[in-house]
Amino acid sequence: MCNILYEGKSKIVCKGRDESTLLIRYKDTATAFNGEKKAELSGKGVLNAAISNLIYAYLEENGVKTHLVEVVDDTSVIAKKAEIIMVEVIVRNVAAGGFSKKYGVPEGSELKNIVLEFCLKSDDLGDPMINESQITAIGLATDEELGYMAGQALKINELLRSLFEKAGIRLIDFKLEFGRSGGEVILCDEISPDSCRLWDAETNKKLDKDRFRRDLGDVLDGYRDVLARLKNVR
Ligand code: 5GP
């Protein structure tokens, strides 16, 4: 077992090899609605680790700086230690989920432009949306950091859309987290079906965590499908 520093909803963070790294282990736990719905899905950790590692390697190859240093085993990676910026960055290509509910836009509606949202990363407050002047006012991030995160989020969106398109998958929306490490801002956390909405390009079948949130059944079948298709195009 590793030397646990922190246990989150879907990952365990342990001491790394040295002071500048952490070991992050993906868990099988699935949660939704701020932890109100919870289940153990055997094999989810392995699937999310594989999907996120493949995506982070692809992003690195395309010039995105991430926390990923090395894959240790099928559920664990070594990552750069970073001070997490407590702002979640959400990118939306198609209306769904919280956006559809909040603004009364039917799920699946095309959007005239890409939507970028910021949310305060706080389980206690339910991750409320927060605007740029509010973020800088309370010192969560500087203007420069916000501009950088927004630019990276749009670049990552373009890269991921192209990757998923080759895999026959529509990238509907996703969430990113960034951190400060060694004087720069880097992409942290994970990109997986837990943090993205992914629909089959032909049938619009959901292949992501909405299967768990909405009791659509066979949650991990969707995740396995995503991994198999990504492996085919990488
Ligand atoms: P929504 O705001 O519609 O609930 O979420 C938008 C996108 O961001 C979805 O792909 C959703 O999975 C992701 N997302 C938003 N908040 C969180 C969060 O706290 N954790 C995870 N894993 N994903 C999130």
Residues whose N, C-alpha, C, O or C-beta is under 5 A from the ligand:
A	BS01	5GP	I90 A96 G97 G98 F99 D173 F174 K175 D194 S195 C196 R197
